[in-house]
Amino acid sequence: MVEQLSSAVPARQSSVTALVALLAAVAIWGGNFFVVKEAVTAWHELPFIAVRFWIATLAFLPFVAWDRILEMRADGRAFRTAVTAGAALFVAYVLQAAGLKQTSVTNGAFLTALFVVFVPLLQTAISGRLPPIHELVSCVVAAAGTAILVGGSWTLPHRADVLVIGSAVMYACQIVIVSKVPAQMRSIDFTAIQLATIAIGATVAFLPAAVRGDLAWPPGNVLVNAVFAGLVASSLAYFLQAFAQRRLAASQAAVIFTLEPVFAVLIGVALAREMMPLRTIAGGAIIVGATVLCTHPYFIERGEPRQ
């Protein structure tokens, strides 16, 4: 019994550390909505994403174990997992940045929170099992909240809102992929490959416009935003995510992710001076409620385990 108790203490401490790490990452991402919106409003999103993630990648290089990356490249499975996760994030960031140009930080944050609902749906599609009733209910609730948030009608959805919802789907894909990372892969190595994939993808995408001379030099504040987004919201936050998700159950991580729009809204109100009409408050609250319902441990623990 003593040995069991002593072994349980480090496990509990590890779980608490992982929760704190993921909470810090989510808070950073919430604040980063304002940073990204300010940057892509002043400059094109593709070069901003490229600069941001090259900064993030370079920040990781001194800590990367190159011999292990070469081993993973030879093996293939772990390397492909990291590249696939990075590709999903690249698409997510492009869609989200394009949407944030035309919508508020608040709207963007609430709609991005839909990825928490999409995660179990993707897991259901992969496993071939019907989703539990609480997930079906949460999807209906989230759809109602989204309809209210975007204007109360699906007949004429705003292009910006559709783009952000698309980014939420891709974020969900990345989370599912990260949960499949092989145990032998270090968080630092995985994150470095993931970030480099985004940087390369964005660079390839904006090069034609750069060659034509269609891109102007960015304003100084955009470069400052890129440094923050690269070092803090990318390098640090994604390392914290990779570290935490390997020590937490998927349901625990998903609940923490629901706090991201809360942090984003607080930043949007404080720094962007955004006003939230009743429709935004109601729709956003319903979406957050749906994400909590979808991932609450009370239901997860009583449902069948996913394969």
N, C-alpha and C positions, 0 to 999 in steps of 0.2 A: 504493500500500500504506500509506504514512504517513497519507494522508487517511482511509483506511478504519479504521485503528487509532485515530486521533484521534476519529472519529465514534463508534466503538464504546465508548470510555471514558465519555462522558456517558450513553449508553444503559444501560451497566452500572450506573453510579452511580444513575440514575433507578430501575432495577429494584430495587437494594438499598434505596433509600429507600422504595419502595412496599412491599417485604417488611416492613421495620421498622414502617411505618405500620400495615399490616394486622395484624401480630403484636401491636402495642400495642392496637388495637381489640379483638382477640380476648381479650386478657388482661383488658381492662376489662369486656367482656361476661361473662367467666367469673366475675369477682368480683361482678358485678351480680346473679347468681342469689341470693346471700345477701341482698342489699339488698332485692330485690323480694319474696322470701319473707317477710322480716321485716315489710315494709310491708303486704302484702295479707293477712297473718294478723291484723293489727290493724285494718285498714280494708278497705272494699270495693275490688275491683280496678278498676272502671270510673272512679271519680273519681280514684284514684291515677294511672291511666294518663293521664287528662286533665290533671291538674296537672303531671305529669312532662313531658308533651310540649308543654304551653303554655310551660313554663319553657324547654324546648329550642328551641321556635320563636322565642320572644322573644330568646333569646341570639343567634340567627342574623340577626335583622332588620337590625342595623346594617351587616352585610356583604353584604346582598343587592343585586344590581343590578336595580332595579325596571324599568328600561327594557327589559332583556333578558327579564325574566319576562313583561312585557306583550307583547313580540314572540313569545315562546313560546306565550302564551295565544292570540294571534291565529293562529299557525301550527297549533297543536293537538297535533301528534304528540309533541313533547318534553314538553309540559305533561301530556298524558294518561299518558305513561309514568311521570312522577313521582307523579301522583295514584294510579295503579294500584299502584305499588310501596308507597306509603303505606297504601293500603287492605289490601293483603296483610299488611303488618306489623301493622296494627291488629287484624286477626283473629288473627294469631299471638300478639300480646301478651295479648289477652283469654283465649285458650285456655291459654297458658302460665301466666299468673297464677292462673287458676282451678285449674289442676292443681297448682301449687306450694303452694296452701293445704293440700293433702291428701297431698303426697308430700315426700320429702326433697330438699335441694339436690342431693345426689349423683345420685339417680334422675332428677330433672328435667334435670340437665346431660347425663347419658348419653343419655337418650331424645331430647333436643333435638338431639344430635349426629347423629341419623339424617337430618337435613336434607341432610347431605353426600351420602348415598346417594340421596336423592330428587332432587337436582339433575340428575345425568345421566339419570335416568329421565324427568324432565320434558323435558329436551332431546331425548331419544329420541322421546317422544310428539309433540313439536312438529315434529321433522324427518321423522318417519315411518320412520326406519331402525331395524332391530333393534339392541339394545344389544350391545356387545362382550362376549365371554365373561367377562372379568374383572369387568364390572359385574353380570352375572347371578349370578356366584359371590358377589360382595360382598353382594348383596341377600339371598341365602339365608343367608349367615353373619350378617348384621345381624338377620335375622328370628329366628335361633336365639339370638343374644345378647339380643335384646329379650325373648323368651319366658322365658329364664333370669332376666333382671333383674326382670320383673314377677311372677315367682312360679312359673315353670316350666310354666305352662299357659295356653292361649288360651281355655279354656272359660269362665272367670270373670275377665276382665280388670278391673283396678281402674279406676274412672272417671277418677281423676286421671292415670293413665298414658295412657289413651286421649286425654285432653285435651292432654297434652304432645306426644304423637305427632302429633296434629292440628296443633299449632303448628309442629312440625318441617316438615310438608308446606307450610305457608304461608311459613315462612322460606325454603324452597327456591324457592317461587314468586317471592319478592322478589329473591333472588339472580339468578335467570334474567332477571327484568325489568331489574335494574340492569345486567346485561351487554349489554342492548340500548339503553342510553342513547345518544342522538345525540352525536357527537363535539363538536359546537359548544356543548353545554350545560355550563355551569360546575358543578363539584362543589358549591359553596356554594349555588347557586340550586336545584339538584336536591334537595339535602338539606333545604333550607328548605321546599320544597313538600311533600316527603315527610313531614316531621315535622308540618307544619300539618294535613295530611290526617288523621294519627293523632289529633291533639289535637281536631279538629272531630268526628271520628267518635266518640271516647270521650265528649265533652261531650254530643252529641246522645243517646247511649245512656243516660247516667245522669240526664239532666234530668227525666224523669218521676218518678223516685224522689225527686229533690231537691225538686220542686214539691209532692209529697205529704208532705214532711217526714220521709221514712224514712231519711235519711242524717245521721249524727252528725258533729260536727266531728272531724277527725283528731287523734290524739295528736301531741305535738311531734316525737317521733322519726320519725314517718311523713313529716312535712314535710321533715325533714333528709334522709331517704332519697330523697324526691322531687326535692330539689335536686341531690343527687349523681347520681341516675338521669337527670335532665333535662340537666344541664350536661355531665357526664362521659360517662355511658353512652349518651346519645342524641346531643347536639350534637357533641361531640368524636369519639366513636367512629364515628358514621355518616358524618361528613365524612371521617375517615380511610379508611373502607371505600370510599366513592365515589372518593376520590383514588387509592387503591391499585388497585382493580379495573380502572380505565381504563389501567393501566400494567402489569398482570400478566395472564398467561394464566389462563383459568378453572381449569385443572388446578392451577396454582400456588396460586391463592387457596383452592381447596378443601382442599388439604393443610394450609394454615395454619389453616383453620377447624376441623380435627380437634383442635387443641390447646385449644379452648374448654372442653370438659368437664374437661380436666386442671387448668386454672386453677380451675374451679368446685369441683372436688373438694378441692383444696388449701385453698381458702377455707372450704368447708363443714366440713372437719375442724378447721381452725385456729380459726375463729370460732364456728361453730354446734356444735362438739364432737360432730359426727355420727360414729356408729360405722358401719363398713362390714362387713356380714356377707360371708362367702365368696361367696354367691350374687350380691351386688351387685358385688363385685370381678370375678368371672368374667364376668358378663353385660356389665358396662361395658367390660372389656378386649376382649371379643369385638366389641362394637359399634365401639369405636375402631379395632380391627384391620380391621374391614370397611370403615370409611370411608377408611382409608389405602389399602387394596387398591383401592377404587373410584376413587380419584383420584391414584394414584401416577403420576408422570411417565413411569416405565418403560413402563407400559401405554398411557398417553395418546399418547406419541410414536409408538407402533407401531400404533395404531389408525387407522381412517379419520377424517379431519377431519370435524367436524360442519358441516352447512350451516345 
